[in-house]
Amino acid sequence: MLISSAYAQAAGATDAAGSMMQFLPIVLMFVVLWFLMIRPQQKKAKEHQAMLDALAKGDEVVTGGGIAGRVVKIGENYITVEIAAGVEIQVQKPAIALTLPKGTLKNL
């Protein structure tokens, strides 16, 4: 009876190391997921926020809906964009998708 108990305890010690090895593929998959999906998305979000912070009056922008115009006024949460002569709209800051090079919208 003593021998079987001692033998069972030794088998339990190797089981703990074996169960740790079973989690290794899951940890590796999470690391790969982090570098392929999560990290690039965070980088893209930081670049978009930097672009929004750098907006100035007179910049030419395109909204997420595809409306192109020139920035007339910048507020805390909203930006006023002139899309045609005398036509101004207000859009939320995060709705600005990209900035265009100067002179792209010549006839505005």
C-alpha angles and dihedrals in degrees: 000000000000093000095053091049092051090046091052091052092053091050090052092056092056090046091062092055090046093052090052089055090053090062094050095084091050091051091048091050090052091051091050090047090051094053096041102041118008101042096050090048091053090048091051091049091052091050091050091049091050090051091051092049091051095053114123137180110283096029116136113231143175121218126220089259092057099257112144122204149129124274111247102169135010121207134175097274104000136057124204111222125191107218098174136003105301094355114114129175132187119229132176115258095243089055090072104101102182145344122242127219114267113274096027092117099047099156096052 
